[in-house]
Amino acid sequence: MGSSKDSMKFSSPEIFHQRISLFFHLMIALPLIIFVYLFLEMKHNDLSPVITTSVLEHAVNVGFTLISGFITVFAYVTYSRTLLSTRMLEGLSNKLERYFGLFLKLYTMVGFASALVVLGLFLTTSPIFIVDYVLLLFILSLHRPTPKKYVNDLRLEGKERKIILSKGEFTSN
C-alpha cells in the first residue's frame, strides 16, 4: 500500500475543483436541456400530455413531486450526516476524497430527482413540474462547489485551509 499522496485522486486543489464542478454542471445541464425543450414546446402548444386521464395525471403530479422531494431531502440528510464524519478524518487528502464522493452522491440523487420532474412534465405538461424544477435548481445552486464552500463544509483550518483557498500544491500529509 502506497502513501496517501500516491493513492490520492487529485494532484492539486484545482484538479479537485475542476472534477467536482464538471460533475455539478453535468447534473444541471442534462435535465435542463430536456426541460427547456419541453417548456418551449409547451409555450408553442406543440406538446400534448402523454397522460390524459385526470386521475392518472393527478397521481403522477402528486407522486412524482413527492418522490422527487423525498429523494432531494434524503440526499441532503445523507450528505449532512456523512459530512460530520468526514470532518473527523485525518489528512487533507482523505477528507477531500470522501468529500468528493459525498458530492457525487448528492448531485447524482438530486440529478435523478430533476430527471423525474422533467419526466413528469413530459407526461402531464403540468405547471407543478415547472415549479418543482425551478426549486431543484435553486437548491442545487445553494450547493454550488467553490473552494470557500469546501473549506467551510470541512471546517478546514490553517495549512489545509490555505492550500484549498490559494489553490496551492498538496503536500504529503
N, CA, C and O atoms as a DFTB+ gen file, in Angstrom:
692 C
 N C O
     1  1       0.849      -1.177       0.000
     2  2       0.000       0.000       0.000
     3  2       0.892       1.237       0.000
     4  3       1.815       1.326       0.810
     5  1       0.633       2.202      -0.902
     6  2       1.471       3.388      -1.029
     7  2       1.087       4.442      -0.021
     8  3       0.192       4.253       0.803
     9  1       1.781       5.550      -0.107
    10  2       1.466       6.669       0.781
    11  2       0.150       7.294       0.380
    12  3      -0.379       7.009      -0.695
    13  1      -0.389       8.160       1.255
    14  2      -1.682       8.783       0.960
    15  2      -1.593       9.659      -0.285
    16  3      -2.585       9.830      -0.993
    17  1      -0.422      10.211      -0.558
    18  2      -0.263      11.031      -1.761
    19  2      -0.363      10.158      -3.004
    20  3      -0.929      10.586      -4.010
    21  1       0.180       8.931      -2.956
    22  2       0.129       8.033      -4.104
    23  2      -1.297       7.602      -4.410
    24  3      -1.639       7.405      -5.576
    25  1      -2.134       7.452      -3.393
    26  2      -3.493       6.977      -3.613
    27  2      -4.475       8.120      -3.863
    28  3      -5.655       7.886      -4.123
    29  1      -3.988       9.342      -3.785
    30  2      -4.871      10.490      -3.939
    31  2      -5.332      10.630      -5.383
    32  3      -4.536      10.499      -6.313
    33  1      -6.609      10.895      -5.563
    34  2      -7.190      11.048      -6.882
    35  2      -6.876      12.407      -7.489
    36  3      -6.988      12.580      -8.702
    37  1      -6.496      13.349      -6.685
    38  2      -6.333      14.725      -7.137
    39  2      -4.895      15.182      -6.906
    40  3      -4.356      15.045      -5.808
    41  1      -4.286      15.722      -7.948
    42  2      -2.909      16.173      -7.816
    43  2      -2.816      17.598      -7.279
    44  3      -1.757      18.034      -6.829
    45  1      -3.946      18.325      -7.330
    46  2      -3.960      19.696      -6.821
    47  2      -5.392      20.092      -6.477
    48  3      -6.340      19.454      -6.932
    49  1      -5.551      21.139      -5.677
    50  2      -6.900      21.635      -5.390
    51  2      -7.626      22.067      -6.656
    52  3      -8.849      21.957      -6.738
    53  1      -6.888      22.553      -7.634
    54  2      -7.501      22.978      -8.902
    55  2      -8.125      21.784      -9.630
    56  3      -9.231      21.893     -10.158
    57  1      -7.427      20.653      -9.660
    58  2      -7.954      19.438     -10.288
    59  2      -9.195      18.966      -9.520
    60  3     -10.200      18.597     -10.128
    61  1      -9.124      18.978      -8.205
    62  2     -10.278      18.619      -7.375
    63  2     -11.479      19.482      -7.742
    64  3     -12.574      18.967      -7.970
    65  1     -11.273      20.794      -7.797
    66  2     -12.361      21.722      -8.106
    67  2     -12.888      21.499      -9.530
    68  3     -14.099      21.534      -9.745
    69  1     -12.021      21.276     -10.477
    70  2     -12.456      21.051     -11.861
    71  2     -13.329      19.809     -11.971
    72  3     -14.362      19.828     -12.640
    73  1     -12.920      18.741     -11.322
    74  2     -13.686      17.484     -11.412
    75  2     -15.050      17.601     -10.741
    76  3     -16.057      17.141     -11.281
    77  1     -15.076      18.211      -9.573
    78  2     -16.337      18.339      -8.856
    79  2     -17.268      19.316      -9.588
    80  3     -18.481      19.108      -9.622
    81  1     -16.709      20.364     -10.166
    82  2     -17.507      21.338     -10.916
    83  2     -18.060      20.737     -12.198
    84  3     -19.203      21.003     -12.570
    85  1     -17.255      19.932     -12.874
    86  2     -17.715      19.278     -14.094
    87  2     -18.936      18.406     -13.807
    88  3     -19.933      18.463     -14.527
    89  1     -18.848      17.613     -12.766
    90  2     -19.968      16.739     -12.424
    91  2     -21.202      17.556     -12.038
    92  3     -22.317      17.228     -12.444
    93  1     -21.006      18.611     -11.261
    94  2     -22.100      19.504     -10.866
    95  2     -22.795      20.074     -12.099
    96  3     -24.022      20.049     -12.191
    97  1     -22.016      20.583     -13.037
    98  2     -22.602      21.199     -14.221
    99  2     -23.277      20.168     -15.129
   100  3     -24.275      20.484     -15.777
   101  1     -22.757      18.964     -15.185
   102  2     -23.422      17.902     -15.947
   103  2     -24.784      17.559     -15.343
   104  3     -25.758      17.354     -16.069
   105  1     -24.845      17.500     -14.024
   106  2     -26.104      17.166     -13.363
   107  2     -27.152      18.277     -13.535
   108  3     -28.353      18.021     -13.453
   109  1     -26.696      19.482     -13.768
   110  2     -27.632      20.570     -14.054
   111  2     -27.989      20.578     -15.535
   112  3     -29.160      20.716     -15.889
   113  1     -26.998      20.434     -16.398
   114  2     -27.192      20.619     -17.836
   115  2     -28.035      19.527     -18.486
   116  3     -28.888      19.829     -19.320
   117  1     -27.817      18.286     -18.128
   118  2     -28.525      17.206     -18.812
   119  2     -30.044      17.312     -18.674
   120  3     -30.740      17.316     -19.689
   121  1     -30.581      17.398     -17.456
   122  2     -32.040      17.557     -17.368
   123  2     -32.512      18.925     -17.883
   124  3     -33.625      19.048     -18.394
   125  1     -31.670      19.941     -17.749
   126  2     -32.053      21.290     -18.167
   127  2     -32.298      21.366     -19.670
   128  3     -33.237      22.030     -20.110
   129  1     -31.479      20.704     -20.452
   130  2     -31.646      20.708     -21.907
   131  2     -33.025      20.159     -22.276
   132  3     -33.739      20.744     -23.090
   133  1     -33.384      19.042     -21.673
   134  2     -34.690      18.429     -21.969
   135  2     -35.814      19.304     -21.423
   136  3     -36.837      19.487     -22.083
   137  1     -35.626      19.844     -20.221
   138  2     -36.637      20.710     -19.622
   139  2     -36.916      21.925     -20.505
   140  3     -38.076      22.249     -20.760
   141  1     -35.876      22.591     -20.968
   142  2     -36.047      23.784     -21.809
   143  2     -36.774      23.410     -23.100
   144  3     -37.666      24.136     -23.540
   145  1     -36.403      22.295     -23.703
   146  2     -37.085      21.850     -24.924
   147  2     -38.580      21.637     -24.663
   148  3     -39.423      22.126     -25.416
   149  1     -38.900      20.906     -23.598
   150  2     -40.306      20.645     -23.272
   151  2     -41.054      21.939     -22.953
   152  3     -42.192      22.128     -23.382
   153  1     -40.413      22.815     -22.207
   154  2     -41.032      24.086     -21.845
   155  2     -41.352      24.907     -23.094
   156  3     -42.447      25.457     -23.216
   157  1     -40.400      24.987     -24.015
   158  2     -40.628      25.740     -25.253
   159  2     -41.724      25.100     -26.105
   160  3     -42.526      25.802     -26.720
   161  1     -41.754      23.796     -26.138
   162  2     -42.819      23.105     -26.868
   163  2     -44.180      23.390     -26.242
   164  3     -45.171      23.558     -26.952
   165  1     -44.227      23.442     -24.926
   166  2     -45.477      23.766     -24.236
   167  2     -45.919      25.188     -24.576
   168  3     -47.102      25.434     -24.809
   169  1     -44.976      26.114     -24.604
   170  2     -45.288      27.513     -24.898
   171  2     -45.854      27.680     -26.303
   172  3     -46.683      28.560     -26.537
   173  1     -45.418      26.852     -27.227
   174  2     -45.905      26.933     -28.609
   175  2     -47.091      26.013     -28.850
   176  3     -47.532      25.835     -29.985
   177  1     -47.604      25.428     -27.767
   178  2     -48.746      24.498     -27.845
   179  2     -48.480      23.308     -28.758
   180  3     -49.408      22.757     -29.350
   181  1     -47.237      22.918     -28.871
   182  2     -46.877      21.770     -29.701
   183  2     -46.691      20.497     -28.882
   184  3     -46.394      19.440     -29.438
   185  1     -46.864      20.592     -27.567
   186  2     -46.661      19.427     -26.705
   187  2     -47.973      19.067     -26.036
   188  3     -48.547      19.857     -25.286
   189  1     -48.430      17.876     -26.315
   190  2     -49.646      17.376     -25.676
   191  2     -49.244      16.400     -24.583
   192  3     -48.261      15.674     -24.727
   193  1     -49.995      16.380     -23.497
   194  2     -49.651      15.427     -22.433
   195  2     -49.803      13.989     -22.904
   196  3     -50.722      13.666     -23.657
   197  1     -48.911      13.145     -22.461
   198  2     -48.980      11.720     -22.771
   199  2     -50.116      11.101     -21.970
   200  3     -50.846      10.247     -22.471
   201  1     -50.259      11.534     -20.728
   202  2     -51.317      11.035     -19.849
   203  2     -52.496      12.004     -19.923
   204  3     -52.362      13.187     -19.610
   205  1     -53.632      11.493     -20.333
   206  2     -54.798      12.367     -20.493
   207  2     -55.900      12.089     -19.477
   208  3     -56.840      12.875     -19.362
   209  1     -55.800      11.001     -18.750
   210  2     -56.785      10.682     -17.723
   211  2     -56.504      11.542     -16.499
   212  3     -55.383      11.554     -15.991
   213  1     -57.519      12.263     -16.022
   214  2     -57.293      13.211     -14.925
   215  2     -56.845      12.522     -13.635
   216  3     -56.018      13.060     -12.899
   217  1     -57.386      11.341     -13.363
   218  2     -56.989      10.633     -12.145
   219  2     -55.524      10.218     -12.232
   220  3     -54.771      10.387     -11.273
   221  1     -55.127       9.682     -13.364
   222  2     -53.744       9.262     -13.544
   223  2     -52.811      10.478     -13.566
   224  3     -51.711      10.428     -13.016
   225  1     -53.254      11.568     -14.202
   226  2     -52.460      12.791     -14.224
   227  2     -52.243      13.318     -12.810
   228  3     -51.135      13.718     -12.452
   229  1     -53.293      13.318     -12.020
   230  2     -53.176      13.776     -10.627
   231  2     -52.215      12.879      -9.841
   232  3     -51.399      13.364      -9.057
   233  1     -52.322      11.576     -10.058
   234  2     -51.437      10.626      -9.364
   235  2     -49.981      10.880      -9.742
   236  3     -49.106      10.848      -8.876
   237  1     -49.711      11.130     -11.018
   238  2     -48.344      11.412     -11.459
   239  2     -47.865      12.739     -10.869
   240  3     -46.734      12.838     -10.395
   241  1     -48.725      13.753     -10.899
   242  2     -48.351      15.059     -10.342
   243  2     -47.960      14.946      -8.871
   244  3     -46.900      15.418      -8.459
   245  1     -48.816      14.324      -8.099
   246  2     -48.561      14.188      -6.663
   247  2     -47.413      13.217      -6.403
   248  3     -46.508      13.514      -5.624
   249  1     -47.453      12.061      -7.054
   250  2     -46.442      11.028      -6.825
   251  2     -45.040      11.478      -7.199
   252  3     -44.112      11.344      -6.401
   253  1     -44.876      12.008      -8.396
   254  2     -43.560      12.430      -8.838
   255  2     -43.031      13.591      -8.001
   256  3     -41.837      13.659      -7.707
   257  1     -43.920      14.499      -7.622
   258  2     -43.499      15.627      -6.789
   259  2     -43.033      15.134      -5.424
   260  3     -41.989      15.559      -4.928
   261  1     -43.804      14.243      -4.822
   262  2     -43.420      13.709      -3.509
   263  2     -42.140      12.879      -3.582
   264  3     -41.268      12.996      -2.720
   265  1     -42.032      12.051      -4.599
   266  2     -40.843      11.197      -4.730
   267  2     -39.599      12.051      -4.972
   268  3     -38.560      11.817      -4.354
   269  1     -39.692      13.034      -5.862
   270  2     -38.521      13.886      -6.110
   271  2     -38.161      14.694      -4.864
   272  3     -36.983      14.910      -4.577
   273  1     -39.175      15.136      -4.128
   274  2     -38.921      15.842      -2.869
   275  2     -38.261      14.940      -1.849
   276  3     -37.320      15.351      -1.169
   277  1     -38.745      13.712      -1.735
   278  2     -38.158      12.752      -0.802
   279  2     -36.704      12.457      -1.163
   280  3     -35.836      12.427      -0.291
   281  1     -36.443      12.238      -2.453
   282  2     -35.080      11.948      -2.904
   283  2     -34.150      13.111      -2.557
   284  3     -33.028      12.904      -2.097
   285  1     -34.630      14.334      -2.783
   286  2     -33.810      15.514      -2.508
   287  2     -33.526      15.657      -1.017
   288  3     -32.387      15.900      -0.619
   289  1     -34.557      15.507      -0.196
   290  2     -34.365      15.601       1.255
   291  2     -33.437      14.492       1.739
   292  3     -32.536      14.742       2.540
   293  1     -33.648      13.280       1.262
   294  2     -32.802      12.152       1.634
   295  2     -31.343      12.419       1.238
   296  3     -30.425      12.124       2.003
   297  1     -31.137      12.976       0.045
   298  2     -29.782      13.274      -0.432
   299  2     -29.093      14.261       0.500
   300  3     -27.928      14.074       0.850
   301  1     -29.803      15.307       0.903
   302  2     -29.182      16.322       1.757
   303  2     -28.992      15.841       3.188
   304  3     -28.015      16.221       3.834
   305  1     -29.889      15.024       3.693
   306  2     -29.717      14.471       5.033
   307  2     -28.512      13.530       5.049
   308  3     -27.690      13.582       5.964
   309  1     -28.413      12.677       4.039
   310  2     -27.281      11.759       3.935
   311  2     -25.975      12.531       3.807
   312  3     -24.982      12.205       4.457
   313  1     -25.988      13.552       2.965
   314  2     -24.811      14.399       2.775
   315  2     -24.389      15.024       4.104
   316  3     -23.215      14.974       4.472
   317  1     -25.339      15.607       4.816
   318  2     -25.023      16.288       6.083
   319  2     -24.474      15.332       7.128
   320  3     -23.518      15.655       7.833
   321  1     -25.077      14.162       7.225
   322  2     -24.603      13.182       8.221
   323  2     -23.206      12.676       7.904
   324  3     -22.367      12.554       8.796
   325  1     -22.959      12.385       6.646
   326  2     -21.641      11.871       6.272
   327  2     -20.594      12.973       6.356
   328  3     -19.425      12.701       6.629
   329  1     -21.004      14.205       6.125
   330  2     -20.077      15.333       6.232
   331  2     -19.511      15.437       7.640
   332  3     -18.339      15.771       7.814
   333  1     -20.327      15.157       8.641
   334  2     -19.855      15.211      10.032
   335  2     -18.689      14.248      10.259
   336  3     -17.694      14.612      10.885
   337  1     -18.813      13.025       9.751
   338  2     -17.729      12.056       9.946
   339  2     -16.533      12.378       9.043
   340  3     -15.397      12.042       9.379
   341  1     -16.778      13.022       7.910
   342  2     -15.696      13.392       7.003
   343  2     -14.787      14.426       7.644
   344  3     -13.572      14.402       7.442
   345  1     -15.358      15.316       8.399
   346  2     -14.566      16.351       9.088
   347  2     -13.573      15.746      10.076
   348  3     -12.532      16.342      10.355
   349  1     -13.888      14.578      10.601
   350  2     -13.053      13.947      11.620
   351  2     -11.880      13.157      11.035
   352  3     -10.997      12.729      11.778
   353  1     -11.860      12.961       9.721
   354  2     -10.782      12.195       9.105
   355  2      -9.456      12.917       9.259
   356  3      -9.409      14.144       9.355
   357  1      -8.396      12.153       9.281
   358  2      -7.044      12.710       9.348
   359  2      -6.533      12.941       7.935
   360  3      -6.712      12.093       7.061
   361  1      -5.911      14.062       7.713
   362  2      -5.274      14.342       6.429
   363  2      -6.217      14.964       5.411
   364  3      -7.362      14.541       5.251
   365  1      -5.711      15.964       4.739
   366  2      -6.497      16.674       3.731
   367  2      -6.909      15.756       2.586
   368  3      -8.038      15.843       2.103
   369  1      -6.013      14.882       2.145
   370  2      -6.339      14.000       1.020
   371  2      -7.506      13.081       1.362
   372  3      -8.388      12.867       0.530
   373  1      -7.523      12.534       2.578
   374  2      -8.635      11.668       2.978
   375  2      -9.948      12.443       3.038
   376  3     -10.990      11.948       2.609
   377  1      -9.890      13.647       3.566
   378  2     -11.092      14.480       3.645
   379  2     -11.628      14.811       2.254
   380  3     -12.830      14.722       2.004
   381  1     -10.730      15.189       1.364
   382  2     -11.166      15.576       0.019
   383  2     -11.701      14.393      -0.776
   384  3     -12.672      14.539      -1.519
   385  1     -11.090      13.238      -0.633
   386  2     -11.595      12.059      -1.342
   387  2     -12.998      11.687      -0.862
   388  3     -13.878      11.399      -1.674
   389  1     -13.204      11.693       0.434
   390  2     -14.536      11.392       0.974
   391  2     -15.526      12.483       0.566
   392  3     -16.658      12.183       0.188
   393  1     -15.109      13.728       0.641
   394  2     -15.956      14.866       0.287
   395  2     -16.366      14.802      -1.187
   396  3     -17.512      15.093      -1.531
   397  1     -15.434      14.426      -2.042
   398  2     -15.739      14.273      -3.468
   399  2     -16.822      13.218      -3.665
   400  3     -17.762      13.424      -4.433
   401  1     -16.690      12.096      -2.976
   402  2     -17.711      11.051      -3.049
   403  2     -19.065      11.523      -2.548
   404  3     -20.105      11.169      -3.103
   405  1     -19.041      12.328      -1.491
   406  2     -20.293      12.902      -0.970
   407  2     -20.981      13.760      -2.017
   408  3     -22.187      13.644      -2.238
   409  1     -20.204      14.624      -2.658
   410  2     -20.769      15.497      -3.685
   411  2     -21.306      14.685      -4.854
   412  3     -22.375      14.997      -5.378
   413  1     -20.591      13.659      -5.270
   414  2     -21.077      12.832      -6.375
   415  2     -22.423      12.198      -6.033
   416  3     -23.337      12.190      -6.857
   417  1     -22.542      11.672      -4.827
   418  2     -23.813      11.066      -4.410
   419  2     -24.917      12.111      -4.338
   420  3     -26.031      11.882      -4.809
   421  1     -24.607      13.252      -3.749
   422  2     -25.597      14.326      -3.626
   423  2     -26.086      14.774      -4.992
   424  3     -27.291      14.838      -5.236
   425  1     -25.152      15.085      -5.882
   426  2     -25.537      15.579      -7.204
   427  2     -26.237      14.513      -8.035
   428  3     -27.144      14.830      -8.804
   429  1     -25.833      13.266      -7.893
   430  2     -26.493      12.189      -8.623
   431  2     -27.939      12.043      -8.165
   432  3     -28.845      11.907      -8.987
   433  1     -28.149      12.071      -6.866
   434  2     -29.510      11.915      -6.347
   435  2     -30.402      13.099      -6.732
   436  3     -31.550      12.904      -7.130
   437  1     -29.885      14.310      -6.617
   438  2     -30.677      15.484      -6.994
   439  2     -30.850      15.518      -8.516
   440  3     -31.888      15.962      -9.007
   441  1     -29.860      15.062      -9.253
   442  2     -29.994      14.940     -10.707
   443  2     -31.080      13.958     -11.080
   444  3     -31.838      14.195     -12.020
   445  1     -31.164      12.843     -10.346
   446  2     -32.234      11.873     -10.585
   447  2     -33.596      12.492     -10.261
   448  3     -34.556      12.291     -11.005
   449  1     -33.689      13.239      -9.166
   450  2     -34.937      13.923      -8.823
   451  2     -35.321      14.907      -9.924
   452  3     -36.497      15.024     -10.268
   453  1     -34.336      15.616     -10.478
   454  2     -34.593      16.542     -11.582
   455  2     -35.108      15.800     -12.809
   456  3     -36.049      16.251     -13.462
   457  1     -34.499      14.674     -13.121
   458  2     -34.935      13.882     -14.269
   459  2     -36.375      13.392     -14.073
   460  3     -37.157      13.345     -15.023
   461  1     -36.708      13.036     -12.851
   462  2     -38.069      12.598     -12.549
   463  2     -39.069      13.738     -12.766
   464  3     -40.162      13.519     -13.289
   465  1     -38.696      14.936     -12.366
   466  2     -39.551      16.107     -12.562
   467  2     -39.718      16.400     -14.054
   468  3     -40.815      16.727     -14.506
   469  1     -38.639      16.283     -14.808
   470  2     -38.715      16.511     -16.256
   471  2     -39.597      15.445     -16.910
   472  3     -40.367      15.751     -17.820
   473  1     -39.488      14.218     -16.458
   474  2     -40.359      13.159     -16.970
   475  2     -41.822      13.476     -16.655
   476  3     -42.698      13.292     -17.500
   477  1     -42.080      13.952     -15.440
   478  2     -43.445      14.342     -15.075
   479  2     -43.969      15.446     -15.967
   480  3     -45.138      15.429     -16.352
   481  1     -43.123      16.405     -16.303
   482  2     -43.525      17.481     -17.214
   483  2     -43.869      16.916     -18.584
   484  3     -44.859      17.320     -19.194
   485  1     -43.066      15.994     -19.065
   486  2     -43.330      15.363     -20.356
   487  2     -44.651      14.597     -20.344
   488  3     -45.437      14.687     -21.287
   489  1     -44.887      13.847     -19.277
   490  2     -46.088      13.015     -19.217
   491  2     -47.376      13.812     -19.062
   492  3     -48.407      13.441     -19.623
   493  1     -47.324      14.908     -18.302
   494  2     -48.569      15.612     -17.968
   495  2     -48.632      17.058     -18.448
   496  3     -49.724      17.620     -18.522
   497  1     -47.528      17.666     -18.769
   498  2     -47.405      19.103     -19.085
   499  2     -47.980      19.980     -17.973
   500  3     -48.439      21.094     -18.226
   501  1     -47.950      19.477     -16.756
   502  2     -48.475      20.216     -15.616
   503  2     -47.479      21.278     -15.146
   504  3     -46.285      21.003     -15.031
   505  1     -47.970      22.489     -14.875
   506  2     -47.082      23.556     -14.397
   507  2     -46.426      23.262     -13.041
   508  3     -45.438      23.905     -12.686
   509  1     -46.957      22.312     -12.292
   510  2     -46.353      21.971     -10.998
   511  2     -44.913      21.504     -11.189
   512  3     -44.060      21.727     -10.330
   513  1     -44.653      20.860     -12.316
   514  2     -43.299      20.363     -12.565
   515  2     -42.341      21.487     -12.946
   516  3     -41.133      21.363     -12.742
   517  1     -42.851      22.556     -13.483
   518  2     -42.013      23.729     -13.747
   519  2     -41.565      24.326     -12.414
   520  3     -40.396      24.667     -12.232
   521  1     -42.513      24.446     -11.489
   522  2     -42.195      24.963     -10.152
   523  2     -41.221      24.018      -9.442
   524  3     -40.245      24.466      -8.841
   525  1     -41.486      22.722      -9.513
   526  2     -40.595      21.734      -8.889
   527  2     -39.177      21.860      -9.430
   528  3     -38.211      21.834      -8.668
   529  1     -39.056      21.996     -10.740
   530  2     -37.742      22.048     -11.353
   531  2     -36.989      23.317     -10.949
   532  3     -35.793      23.270     -10.661
   533  1     -37.690      24.440     -10.931
   534  2     -37.058      25.694     -10.509
   535  2     -36.586      25.578      -9.058
   536  3     -35.504      26.058      -8.720
   537  1     -37.385      24.945      -8.204
   538  2     -36.966      24.740      -6.805
   539  2     -35.716      23.864      -6.714
   540  3     -34.808      24.141      -5.930
   541  1     -35.680      22.808      -7.524
   542  2     -34.494      21.950      -7.513
   543  2     -33.250      22.699      -7.988
   544  3     -32.164      22.512      -7.439
   545  1     -33.404      23.539      -8.998
   546  2     -32.264      24.347      -9.454
   547  2     -31.807      25.300      -8.364
   548  3     -30.607      25.494      -8.169
   549  1     -32.751      25.892      -7.657
   550  2     -32.400      26.791      -6.555
   551  2     -31.647      26.040      -5.465
   552  3     -30.629      26.517      -4.962
   553  1     -32.143      24.880      -5.108
   554  2     -31.497      24.067      -4.072
   555  2     -30.079      23.684      -4.504
   556  3     -29.139      23.762      -3.712
   557  1     -29.934      23.274      -5.760
   558  2     -28.604      22.931      -6.256
   559  2     -27.677      24.138      -6.249
   560  3     -26.484      24.011      -5.970
   561  1     -28.224      25.301      -6.553
   562  2     -27.377      26.499      -6.574
   563  2     -26.822      26.818      -5.191
   564  3     -25.758      27.427      -5.075
   565  1     -27.525      26.416      -4.156
   566  2     -27.026      26.630      -2.799
   567  2     -25.823      25.749      -2.489
   568  3     -25.056      26.029      -1.568
   569  1     -25.667      24.692      -3.262
   570  2     -24.547      23.767      -3.051
   571  2     -23.603      23.743      -4.241
   572  3     -23.034      22.707      -4.586
   573  1     -23.449      24.902      -4.859
   574  2     -22.504      25.034      -5.967
   575  2     -21.103      24.869      -5.397
   576  3     -20.763      25.488      -4.388
   577  1     -20.295      24.044      -6.035
   578  2     -18.960      23.785      -5.488
   579  2     -18.013      24.965      -5.698
   580  3     -17.776      25.399      -6.826
   581  1     -17.485      25.468      -4.604
   582  2     -16.469      26.521      -4.631
   583  2     -15.425      26.190      -3.560
   584  3     -15.736      25.502      -2.588
   585  1     -14.204      26.668      -3.728
   586  2     -13.197      26.417      -2.689
   587  2     -13.641      26.903      -1.310
   588  3     -13.375      26.243      -0.306
   589  1     -14.306      28.037      -1.255
   590  2     -14.772      28.543       0.041
   591  2     -15.796      27.588       0.669
   592  3     -15.812      27.400       1.886
   593  1     -16.643      26.993      -0.165
   594  2     -17.622      26.024       0.344
   595  2     -16.914      24.787       0.901
   596  3     -17.295      24.279       1.955
   597  1     -15.888      24.303       0.199
   598  2     -15.152      23.129       0.696
   599  2     -14.545      23.419       2.062
   600  3     -14.642      22.618       2.992
   601  1     -13.920      24.584       2.156
   602  2     -13.270      24.972       3.408
   603  2     -14.297      25.071       4.536
   604  3     -14.056      24.580       5.638
   605  1     -15.430      25.697       4.268
   606  2     -16.464      25.844       5.293
   607  2     -17.117      24.507       5.644
   608  3     -17.307      24.202       6.821
   609  1     -17.458      23.709       4.632
   610  2     -18.098      22.419       4.891
   611  2     -17.201      21.500       5.703
   612  3     -17.653      20.846       6.643
   613  1     -15.934      21.455       5.334
   614  2     -14.995      20.560       6.022
   615  2     -14.379      21.194       7.262
   616  3     -13.653      20.544       8.014
   617  1     -14.684      22.485       7.464
   618  2     -14.136      23.250       8.591
   619  2     -12.614      23.148       8.639
   620  3     -12.013      22.874       9.678
   621  1     -12.019      23.383       7.470
   622  2     -10.567      23.330       7.372
   623  2      -9.958      24.577       8.013
   624  3     -10.524      25.669       7.958
   625  1      -8.821      24.384       8.605
   626  2      -8.122      25.492       9.254
   627  2      -6.651      25.441       8.890
   628  3      -6.148      24.432       8.396
   629  1      -5.984      26.532       9.141
   630  2      -4.535      26.610       8.988
   631  2      -4.050      26.254       7.601
   632  3      -4.515      26.789       6.594
   633  1      -3.100      25.332       7.579
   634  2      -2.426      24.941       6.338
   635  2      -3.404      24.345       5.326
   636  3      -3.331      24.659       4.138
   637  1      -4.316      23.491       5.786
   638  2      -5.282      22.870       4.871
   639  2      -6.174      23.922       4.225
   640  3      -6.449      23.862       3.027
   641  1      -6.618      24.873       5.015
   642  2      -7.470      25.958       4.508
   643  2      -6.725      26.767       3.448
   644  3      -7.275      27.093       2.396
   645  1      -5.480      27.081       3.739
   646  2      -4.664      27.879       2.824
   647  2      -4.427      27.138       1.505
   648  3      -4.466      27.743       0.434
   649  1      -4.186      25.844       1.588
   650  2      -3.945      25.041       0.377
   651  2      -5.165      25.111      -0.548
   652  3      -5.019      25.297      -1.756
   653  1      -6.347      24.965       0.011
   654  2      -7.566      24.970      -0.810
   655  2      -7.864      26.368      -1.346
   656  3      -8.124      26.527      -2.538
   657  1      -7.830      27.360      -0.499
   658  2      -8.198      28.709      -0.925
   659  2      -7.189      29.329      -1.892
   660  3      -7.566      30.087      -2.786
   661  1      -5.910      29.005      -1.712
   662  2      -4.897      29.578      -2.603
   663  2      -4.625      28.675      -3.800
   664  3      -3.829      29.005      -4.678
   665  1      -5.305      27.528      -3.816
   666  2      -5.111      26.532      -4.880
   667  2      -3.636      26.181      -5.015
   668  3      -3.087      26.063      -6.110
   669  1      -3.021      26.019      -3.841
   670  2      -1.608      25.641      -3.800
   671  2      -1.415      24.175      -4.120
   672  3      -2.326      23.507      -4.610
   673  1      -0.251      23.692      -3.846
   674  2       0.069      22.288      -4.102
   675  2      -0.188      21.472      -2.845
   676  3      -0.029      21.956      -1.724
   677  1      -0.592      20.217      -3.060
   678  2      -0.732      19.303      -1.934
   679  2       0.652      18.910      -1.463
   680  3       1.587      18.765      -2.251
   681  1       0.754      18.744      -0.170
   682  2       1.977      18.198       0.390
   683  2       1.615      16.871       1.008
   684  3       0.438      16.617       1.266
   685  1       2.566      16.034       1.250
   686  2       2.220      14.752       1.873
   687  2       1.749      15.007       3.277
   688  3       2.394      15.716       4.049
   689  1       0.603      14.414       3.605
   690  2       0.016      14.610       4.932
   691  2      -0.388      13.306       5.530
   692  3      -0.902      13.272       6.647
